[in-house]
Amino acid sequence: MAEDLSYWTLAEVMKSEAENRAFSKQLRAMTAALVNSRLAKQISEDQYAARRKRADEEAEECRRGRQRLIAEIRRRGSGAGVRQLK
């Protein structure tokens, strides 16, 4: 997410933040499924390590994007929406 958020409307920023939260939830579910597949010995240790590394990288990018979005929402001082963001 390298876009300049200052050109976005507050509604667009908040929509993107909501989409980011949904994506984060999907990533957590995929990581849980990955762990379960390794525990069930459906994938090798090497496959698990490679997929886990990729999942961790995606999760970190998701966190960075969320931080940028929250910072932009707070910068704009959107009232009640700001207090709810963590």
CYANA upper distance limits for C-alpha pairs under 8 A (distance plus 0.5 A):
  1 MET  CA     65 GLY  CA      6.59
  4 ASP  CA      8 TRP  CA      8.35
  5 LEU  CA     13 VAL  CA      7.77
  5 LEU  CA     69 LEU  CA      8.44
  5 LEU  CA     72 GLU  CA      7.63
  6 SER  CA     72 GLU  CA      8.31
  8 TRP  CA     12 GLU  CA      6.38
  8 TRP  CA     13 VAL  CA      6.84
  9 THR  CA     13 VAL  CA      6.87
 10 LEU  CA     14 MET  CA      6.60
 10 LEU  CA     73 ILE  CA      7.53
 10 LEU  CA     76 ARG  CA      8.25
 10 LEU  CA     78 SER  CA      8.47
 11 ALA  CA     15 LYS  CA      6.49
 12 GLU  CA     16 SER  CA      6.59
 13 VAL  CA     17 GLU  CA      6.67
 13 VAL  CA     69 LEU  CA      6.91
 13 VAL  CA     72 GLU  CA      8.12
 13 VAL  CA     73 ILE  CA      7.54
 14 MET  CA     18 ALA  CA      6.74
 14 MET  CA     69 LEU  CA      8.10
 14 MET  CA     73 ILE  CA      7.69
 15 LYS  CA     19 GLU  CA      6.73
 16 SER  CA     20 ASN  CA      6.52
 16 SER  CA     69 LEU  CA      8.10
 17 GLU  CA     21 ARG  CA      6.77
 17 GLU  CA     66 ARG  CA      6.79
 17 GLU  CA     69 LEU  CA      6.44
 17 GLU  CA     70 ILE  CA      7.80
 18 ALA  CA     22 ALA  CA      6.86
 19 GLU  CA     23 PHE  CA      6.66
 20 ASN  CA     24 SER  CA      6.59
 20 ASN  CA     62 CYS  CA      7.28
 20 ASN  CA     65 GLY  CA      8.05
 20 ASN  CA     66 ARG  CA      6.94
 21 ARG  CA     25 LYS  CA      6.79
 21 ARG  CA     66 ARG  CA      8.23
 22 ALA  CA     26 GLN  CA      6.87
 23 PHE  CA     27 LEU  CA      6.69
 23 PHE  CA     62 CYS  CA      8.28
 24 SER  CA     28 ARG  CA      6.79
 24 SER  CA     59 ALA  CA      7.46
 24 SER  CA     62 CYS  CA      7.08
 25 LYS  CA     29 ALA  CA      6.84
 26 GLN  CA     30 MET  CA      6.65
 27 LEU  CA     31 THR  CA      6.59
 27 LEU  CA     55 ALA  CA      7.75
 27 LEU  CA     58 GLU  CA      8.38
 27 LEU  CA     59 ALA  CA      7.26
 28 ARG  CA     32 ALA  CA      6.69
 29 ALA  CA     33 ALA  CA      6.72
 30 MET  CA     34 LEU  CA      6.59
 31 THR  CA     35 VAL  CA      6.72
 31 THR  CA     52 ARG  CA      7.86
 31 THR  CA     55 ALA  CA      7.34
 32 ALA  CA     36 ASN  CA      6.66
 33 ALA  CA     37 SER  CA      6.57
 34 LEU  CA     38 ARG  CA      6.82
 34 LEU  CA     48 TYR  CA      7.68
 34 LEU  CA     51 ARG  CA      8.34
 34 LEU  CA     52 ARG  CA      8.10
 35 VAL  CA     39 LEU  CA      6.64
 35 VAL  CA     48 TYR  CA      8.35
 36 ASN  CA     40 ALA  CA      6.59
 37 SER  CA     41 LYS  CA      6.69
 37 SER  CA     42 GLN  CA      5.70
 37 SER  CA     43 ILE  CA      6.81
 38 ARG  CA     42 GLN  CA      6.29
 38 ARG  CA     43 ILE  CA      5.92
 38 ARG  CA     44 SER  CA      7.46
 38 ARG  CA     45 GLU  CA      7.84
 38 ARG  CA     48 TYR  CA      6.98
 43 ILE  CA     47 GLN  CA      6.58
 43 ILE  CA     48 TYR  CA      6.97
 44 SER  CA     48 TYR  CA      6.63
 45 GLU  CA     49 ALA  CA      6.53
 46 ASP  CA     50 ALA  CA      6.68
 47 GLN  CA     51 ARG  CA      6.59
 48 TYR  CA     52 ARG  CA      6.30
 49 ALA  CA     53 LYS  CA      6.56
 50 ALA  CA     54 ARG  CA      6.89
 51 ARG  CA     55 ALA  CA      6.58
 52 ARG  CA     56 ASP  CA      6.49
 53 LYS  CA     57 GLU  CA      6.73
 54 ARG  CA     58 GLU  CA      6.75
 55 ALA  CA     59 ALA  CA      6.60
 56 ASP  CA     60 GLU  CA      6.66
 57 GLU  CA     61 GLU  CA      6.77
 58 GLU  CA     62 CYS  CA      6.64
 59 ALA  CA     63 ARG  CA      6.69
 60 GLU  CA     64 ARG  CA      6.72
 61 GLU  CA     65 GLY  CA      6.66
 62 CYS  CA     66 ARG  CA      6.66
 63 ARG  CA     67 GLN  CA      6.67
 64 ARG  CA     68 ARG  CA      6.83
 65 GLY  CA     69 LEU  CA      6.71
 66 ARG  CA     70 ILE  CA      6.54
 67 GLN  CA     71 ALA  CA      6.52
 68 ARG  CA     72 GLU  CA      6.70
 69 LEU  CA     73 ILE  CA      6.74
 70 ILE  CA     74 ARG  CA      6.58
 70 ILE  CA     82 VAL  CA      8.40
 70 ILE  CA     85 LEU  CA      7.43
 71 ALA  CA     75 ARG  CA      6.45
 72 GLU  CA     76 ARG  CA      6.80
 73 ILE  CA     77 GLY  CA      6.83
 73 ILE  CA     78 SER  CA      6.80
 73 ILE  CA     82 VAL  CA      7.11
 74 ARG  CA     78 SER  CA      7.10
 74 ARG  CA     82 VAL  CA      6.11
 77 GLY  CA     82 VAL  CA      7.15
 78 SER  CA     82 VAL  CA      6.29
 79 GLY  CA     83 ARG  CA      7.59
 80 ALA  CA     84 GLN  CA      7.16
 81 GLY  CA     85 LEU  CA      7.17
